Amino acid sequence: MTPQRKRRWLRRLGIAALVVLGLVLASAVANAALEAHEKATTPAYGERIAVTGGSLNVVRNGNSNQGPPIILLSGLGTAAPGLDFAPLIRELSGFDVMVVEGFGYGYSDMEASARTNEHISNELHEVLSKLQVRQPYILAGHSIAGFYLLDYANRYRPEVSAVVGIDATIPKPGDHPVEEAQPGINWVKVVAATGLVRDVAAVAPGLFDPDGNAYSEEELKRMRTMMLWNVGNAAVADETARIGNNAAALRGVTYPADLPVLAFIADEKDGRAATKVAAAEDLLRNVTRHRVLPLEGGHYLHWTQSTRMAAEIRQFIAPAG
């Protein structure tokens, strides 16, 4: 290739790069404008409660005069927990049900201190104390919230009457050290800021929808929108980076022997259910009253199995009043 042709190709590549950069910047500006408009025109749900480090959003279905309080904690990265748990909340009528949206979730603040077990448990306790939630309450959580259920139950045992795990994550045993989480580039947030996630959602609006038919169209629409707002936020990015550290901090920790625990296990028909049941039974071997119950369905069991789950919860907690 002659020097002249080489310069021509480099010039074309430079122009192409500038065009792509211009399109990305235009998309990012449009994405930011759309998000600002959506937030300004969409009424928020729940009640924001000030805690150490910021404000958490709480969605409460019921009042303190109803049945035992049930506190629901979401899985990792759930964009709108107050809506995600809607099918289960509806089935738990008669209970004082609360969804506490942690930092990085729903309408809570998107930045927070290090997402350690201790900070997350203490923030939850501060919220429940400020709301004067009647004790003892039932603590329930999905997926990664299994870490926080275990940590919280040991920190604040007198305040908890029972624990319910929804395909809850169990810390793996081991003795190898885990390096402290290090800050890095939040690539998910970078990609989301360009508007690419919004573009994908526009082409395939149902791509991120829950399984089943337990949600209204309005709930689905808002969940899609809030996913665009919250994806890749700083608090969830830090929580994700600390999964290994939080698991290591819970090695050897078990639930108090006198605390009833109901563990729902998602049987996704992929051959892993038996292993998950065995892990749950091992964690609960010292607990006097526990039940490990596999249910057919995906990891988000409350999307499709809320009716069965609510019935099992009622039956399990009945002996304790």
Buried (B, 14 or more C-beta within 10 A) or exposed (E): EEEEEEEEEEEEEEEEEEEEEEEBEEBBEEBEEBBEEBEEEEEEBBBBBEBEBBBBBBBBBBEEEBBBBBBBBBBBBBBBBBBBBBBBBBBBEEBBBBBBBBBBBBBBBBEBBBBBBBBBBBBBBBBBBEBEBEBBBBBBBBBBBBBBBBBBBBBBEEBBBBBBBBBBBBBEEEEEEBEEBEEEEBEBBEEBBBBBBBEEBEEEEEEBBBEBEBBEEEBBBBBBBBBBBBBBBBBBBBBBBBBBBBBBBBEEBBBBEEBBBBBBBBBBEEEEBEEBBEBBBEBBEEBEBBBBBBBEBBEBBBBBBBEBBBEBBBEBBEEEE
